[in-house]
Amino acid sequence: MSNSELQTVLELDQIIGGYGDTQILHGVSMRVDPGEIVVIIGPNGAGKSTAMKAVFGLLNLSGGKVRLNGEDITNMPPDQVVHHGVCYVPQTSNIFPSLTVEENLEMGAFVRTDDFRPRLQELYDIFPPLAEKRRQAAGTLSGGQRQMVAMAKAMMLEPQILLLDEPTAGLSPKYRGEIFAIVKTVNATGTPILMVEQNAKQALKIANRGYVLVDGKNKFEGSGHDLLEDAEVAEMFLGGGAPP
Amino acid sequence: MMEFINFYLIPGLVLGSIYALGAIGITLTFSILRFANFAHGETMLLGVYITYSLVQFSGVHPLIALPFGALLTVIVVLGIDRAFYKPFRNSPTIMVVIASFGMMLMVRSMVQFIWGVQLKGMTQGIQRPMIFFDSLRISPKHITIIGAAIVLMLAVHYLLSRTKIGKAMRAMSDSPELAKLTGIDTEKVVRMTWIVGGALATAAGVFLAIDTHIDTNMGFKMLLPMFAAAILGGIGRPFGAVAGGLVIGIVEEISSYPWIGVEPLLNPGYKAGVAFAIMIGMLLWRPSGLFKGKVF
């Protein structure tokens, strides 16, 4: 189960922090290995999204380390983290609504200095609906398609790792399945993904591993399959009873 | 009919173009830096006086001196941003607005101190209007102003819709937080906003000076109609600002046309009140403006 330090893409080592004087994370540890989908689940207020924001330099950590490919990126400001190849898709306001789909993707490539057009074409191949609507203002798209724009925008950088904060929040079950399928597609292109999800069952099904956070601490961890089978996890977070 | 076009509509169009150029800067600053810049009229004033000095010094036509005047003005504006606004970048909006109010007073006093308070003329002599179709009278300076304003507006359109930095300006106007998370160099976008706003304000001021005269209150007098134009068009909508500027310029001028009887409908002295009335009306009934701008 444990990989060597060098292989790990992202590692959170006993991080402690919060907003202002309110401490939310009391020593959270997790890691993402190459090619993995890792899901963070847990009750509301457990610090799931906060842990993700900590990676992206959006809150000040008073303790612990965040490492990207072994390099210390603890408390690095967000624009620098982007330059290091970490892309973050927030839960809400994750697209520029008045820009067209294509302009959104172009902005995703803002820090690139090389020609981004081949990458744009690749992403249109992965997300055909976006190619169709490339000249349309992103704000006019449906919820599911907006999520596609948000993810494609982040993928423009060919990131080392993609952070997704509740990508299916507020979507109908039909779109939810679609988004999980897209997450798998994106992951299949080689990008590791760390994802916070409320729809724990569905998320664990596509995940390699998962972490359960409670009160800002690690509670359980294991493979997606193991967590789905675990009676205690199932009872607490998956809506009762282990699946048959 | 021709009297209406020659003496009300065309001057309205000229005034409207001037408002429009100023209002683009206001709307961009409002939506990208997120504050109402009270010092924008004073940027215009400074631009006019710098250009005036260049004209006095070199003897060239004001339109030739304009790019250099705009360049110098932009340098001052960038310096002001660095020294006075940047420290407030993460402060509550009201602090920046008050800072801009202070800046307005400082810049105006500085201009009065350096150049004096007497009226000045940008150009000498009186121009004979050109006459088309026996009855349409347009003075050459009006043709120049409208033509130059159109060129500048097209340039702004090109910048915002075709260039990387222009698209980043629109992105930041949509969401400054997401712009940062995306890795957009927001300080560069802010600088570009001051450059565009400062250059257009200088142009608007110089056009006004060519059309009328130069005095140290012209910036402040322009502030209200420019804000009205930006609000009418919708905050964050440069094209709205252009449309709003034209509407306000034209309505101000035609409000004194003798629509009923032989007396002007509205005493020309109340022209500024028209812009104010439109602004209040929009804020009450449609704060997002004609083109669905932002509401803060």
Interface residues (C-beta under 8 A of the other chain):
Chain A: F56 P78 D79 V82 H83 Y88 P90 S93 N94 I95 F96 P97 S98 L99 E103 E106 M107 G108 F110 V111 K153 L157
Chain B: K164 K167 A168 R170 A171 S173 D174 S175 E177 L178 A179 K180 L181 T182 G183 I184 D185
